[in-house]
Amino acid sequence: MKIILTLISLIGFVVFGQDSLTLQSCLNKAQANKLLYASQSSLVRSSQVERYFHTWTLIPNLGASTGFNTSFGRRLDPFTNTFATTSVNSQSIGLNSSVQVFNGLNYIHKRNILDATISKNELTLEAKQNEIKIQIIELYLGICKLSKQIEFAQVRIDKYKHIQNIQRLLINEGKINAIDTLKSHNSMMNESNLLINLQSEITLKIIDLNYLIGEPLLSKHSVDLNSVNGIVDKPKLSQYFVIAQLEIDQEIADYQLKVDRSTALPNLTLNGLLGTGFSTNNKDYTIDGTPTKPYRDQVNQNLYEGIGLYLSIPIFNRGAWIKSKQLYAIKNIERESTKEQTAVLLEKQKVELQQKKNKSIAEQDQTLQIANNLKAIYDKTVLLYQEGRTTYTELETTFMEWQTKLVALEALKLDYLLLVLYE
């Protein structure tokens, strides 16, 4: 028995003798753990890159082209405007550039969509952080709850030791027989087994907590129950983020409808080009045997430039704009219905949360009174047992009822702490 208690005390020292972590420090460590939010952070950065490079669409594009051609038979050479009857090799080189002058405000609407997309992805990241925050709070309170249960188990073991001391005196006085000591010893062994199980369970929860806060998995920490109420950023109900996302989706849909409408408006483009060419057919035909003009001379002589405005006016787009409006109306009704339903659900959860708080307060008061009464009964029963006027079974039953209520009272307090943490 001494060996078991020694092992338990050593386990308790390892678990609770290490550095103390407050709930806020756990939340800070989790927020700094980028591995938990890799996917959501990637979406935010990607949307920011998309938004940044969208401004580059205002800059004219620039392209180069070159071509090589060999022709046979009778053909009109574009460089000399003469007919060639022999094989002709030609080359063309050019630069072209274009820029949108007016596209129905398409650029502005797409920019607004990209801005809203950034907000949506940031909201997704915030929702993930809120989800992790809730997990950490539940784990932290779970560790606190197990810590309290371990304390109660150790107190019960001490109580059983005290009862055994009383039993030895009663045996010497001949008031009880030795079987009571065996019963109390078995009860103490059961408490020792429970203590080992509680230590194992709290270790698993600490491993889960270490994973979330980015600490080595086997690191041991103690918790501070008083730090729970001191957290800065309290968790939110998930419906908050659903409603906010629906609002952003509505904003994106509004801008997308404007983008679709811009396709039905005239489109004005400014184009510019610069080019030259070379042909083996480019020579002086008035003098027989004249060779082809030199490459550099042809490039200089054939140089051409051009600039122009091109207006494109959509006349018939097969009902694309009408289709977009009808789909927008359908989706808008769906979003509004979902938003209204989510708002009702959020209000329902708030009411339920308040009811749970009221119930928890009432249960705590009742349980505290019962625990105090059971403690008084237990103290009286101990006196009766010392006088030999009651059995050990009645004593142990009273003791366990009292301890059970104490454990239940602590559980109610911790559950209430979780309820009041929500915004």
WODACOR-V740008 format. One record per residue. N is the residue number from 0. PSI is psi in whole degrees, -180 to 180 (999 if undefined). Layout:
BEGIN
n={N,N}
psi={PSI,PSI}
END
This chain:
BEGIN
n={0,1,2,3,4,5,6,7,8,9,10,11,12,13,14,15,16,17,18,19,20,21,22,23,24,25,26,27,28,29,30,31,32,33,34,35,36,37,38,39,40,41,42,43,44,45,46,47,48,49,50,51,52,53,54,55,56,57,58,59,60,61,62,63,64,65,66,67,68,69,70,71,72,73,74,75,76,77,78,79,80,81,82,83,84,85,86,87,88,89,90,91,92,93,94,95,96,97,98,99,100,101,102,103,104,105,106,107,108,109,110,111,112,113,114,115,116,117,118,119,120,121,122,123,124,125,126,127,128,129,130,131,132,133,134,135,136,137,138,139,140,141,142,143,144,145,146,147,148,149,150,151,152,153,154,155,156,157,158,159,160,161,162,163,164,165,166,167,168,169,170,171,172,173,174,175,176,177,178,179,180,181,182,183,184,185,186,187,188,189,190,191,192,193,194,195,196,197,198,199,200,201,202,203,204,205,206,207,208,209,210,211,212,213,214,215,216,217,218,219,220,221,222,223,224,225,226,227,228,229,230,231,232,233,234,235,236,237,238,239,240,241,242,243,244,245,246,247,248,249,250,251,252,253,254,255,256,257,258,259,260,261,262,263,264,265,266,267,268,269,270,271,272,273,274,275,276,277,278,279,280,281,282,283,284,285,286,287,288,289,290,291,292,293,294,295,296,297,298,299,300,301,302,303,304,305,306,307,308,309,310,311,312,313,314,315,316,317,318,319,320,321,322,323,324,325,326,327,328,329,330,331,332,333,334,335,336,337,338,339,340,341,342,343,344,345,346,347,348,349,350,351,352,353,354,355,356,357,358,359,360,361,362,363,364,365,366,367,368,369,370,371,372,373,374,375,376,377,378,379,380,381,382,383,384,385,386,387,388,389,390,391,392,393,394,395,396,397,398,399,400,401,402,403,404,405,406,407,408,409,410,411,412,413,414,415,416,417,418,419,420,421,422}
psi={-41,-36,-43,-46,-34,-44,-42,-43,-36,-42,-44,-37,-39,-41,-43,-2,3,-170,145,135,125,163,-39,-39,-36,-43,-39,-43,-39,-38,-30,-9,92,-21,-28,-23,26,-46,-47,-39,-36,-39,-42,-47,-39,-44,-33,-38,-43,-42,-40,-47,-10,-31,-22,-15,-14,-18,136,141,158,128,153,149,148,150,147,136,140,127,153,151,-173,125,161,120,120,-22,-33,-11,35,159,136,139,-3,176,131,130,135,156,140,143,137,158,141,149,148,153,142,124,-42,128,38,32,24,-39,-45,-43,-41,-35,-41,-37,-43,-38,-43,-34,-39,-45,-39,-44,-36,-35,-39,-41,-43,-38,-40,-42,-38,-39,-45,-38,-43,-42,-43,-42,-44,-41,-44,-47,-34,-40,-40,-42,-44,-36,-43,-41,-37,-41,-44,-40,-41,-37,-41,-39,-43,-39,-42,-36,-42,-41,-39,-36,-41,-41,-37,-40,-41,-35,-42,-32,-8,19,-27,168,175,-14,-28,-35,-34,-40,-46,-34,-43,-39,-40,-37,-40,-40,-36,-42,-41,-40,-41,-43,-40,-40,-40,-42,-40,-32,-41,-40,-37,-36,-44,-41,-42,-37,-41,-33,2,21,160,137,-34,10,142,137,156,160,158,105,-30,-15,-7,-43,-6,11,148,-54,111,152,158,157,144,-26,-24,-44,-32,-45,-44,-38,-38,-37,-40,-39,-38,-41,-43,-41,-38,-45,-36,-36,-38,-36,-44,-37,-33,-23,-17,1,159,149,122,126,138,122,146,148,155,129,174,179,172,141,140,-12,-2,96,172,108,-5,-20,122,142,7,131,167,140,146,152,-47,-38,-43,-41,-41,-39,-33,8,134,150,156,147,142,158,135,123,122,123,111,132,-45,119,28,39,20,-41,-41,-40,-43,-42,-42,-42,-37,-43,-41,-48,-33,-42,-42,-44,-42,-40,-44,-41,-43,-42,-41,-38,-41,-42,-39,-45,-38,-44,-36,-44,-44,-38,-42,-39,-39,-37,-47,-42,-42,-41,-45,-43,-37,-43,-46,-46,-37,-43,-43,-43,-40,-41,-43,-35,-43,-41,-41,-44,-41,-39,-37,-42,-42,-38,-37,-29,-3,21,1,167,164,-34,-44,-38,-46,-38,-45,-42,-46,-35,-42,-47,-37,-41,-35,-43,-43,-37,-44,-38,-40,-40,-43,-38,-36,-37,-41,-38,-40,-10,-24,140,999}
END
